[in-house]
């Protein structure tokens, strides 16, 4: 067997294997992109933003403070 034929066969196998690996990685990256887009859509529907959460907690704390002040005033009157 001629060395040129052996080299050509091994190069063909190596390039085929490299092409298959590159294609697999490319497909995986494309699938991840699609999954990320879907996740970004779901996040806005399922989870509360940090600023909204802080505003709601602040409102609850203010209500509790008002309730405690009223209770303290009632306790003083007794």
C-alpha positions in Angstrom: 0.0 0.0 0.0 1.3 3.4 -0.9 1.9 5.9 1.9 0.0 8.6 0.0 -3.2 6.4 0.0 -2.7 5.6 3.7 -2.3 9.3 4.5 -5.4 10.2 2.4 -7.5 7.6 4.2 -6.3 8.6 7.7 -6.9 12.3 6.8 -10.4 11.5 5.5 -11.2 9.6 8.7 -9.8 12.4 10.9 -11.7 15.2 9.0 -14.9 13.1 9.1 -14.6 12.6 12.8 -13.8 16.3 13.4 -16.7 17.4 11.2 -19.1 15.1 13.1 -17.8 16.5 16.4 -18.2 20.1 15.2 -21.7 19.4 13.9 -22.7 17.9 17.2 -21.4 20.9 19.2 -23.1 23.3 16.8 -26.5 21.4 17.2 -26.1 21.4 21.0 -25.4 25.2 21.0 -28.5 25.8 18.8 -30.6 23.7 21.1 -29.3 25.7 24.1 -30.2 29.0 22.4 -33.8 27.8 21.9 -34.0 26.6 25.5 -32.7 30.0 26.7 -35.3 31.8 24.7 -38.0 29.6 26.2 -36.6 30.1 29.7 -36.6 33.9 29.4 -40.2 33.8 28.4 -41.1 31.5 31.3 -39.2 33.6 33.9 -41.4 36.6 33.3 -44.5 34.6 33.9 -43.5 32.5 36.9 -41.2 34.7 39.0 -41.4 38.1 40.7 -38.8 40.7 40.0 -36.6 41.8 42.8 -37.9 45.4 42.8 -41.5 44.4 42.9 -40.8 42.0 45.8 -39.0 44.8 47.7 -41.9 47.2 47.1 -44.5 44.6 48.3 -42.4 43.7 51.4 -42.0 47.4 52.2 -45.8 47.9 52.0 -46.4 45.0 54.3 -43.9 46.3 56.8 -45.5 49.7 56.8 -48.9 48.1 57.4 -47.5 46.1 60.3 -45.9 49.2 61.8 -49.3 51.0 61.7 -51.0 48.1 63.4 -48.4 47.9 66.1 -48.7 51.7 66.7 -52.4 51.3 67.1 -52.0 48.4 69.5 -49.5 50.4 71.6 -52.0 53.3 71.7 -54.8 51.0 72.9 -52.5 49.5 75.5 -51.6 52.9 76.9 -55.3 53.9 77.3 -56.1 50.9 79.5 
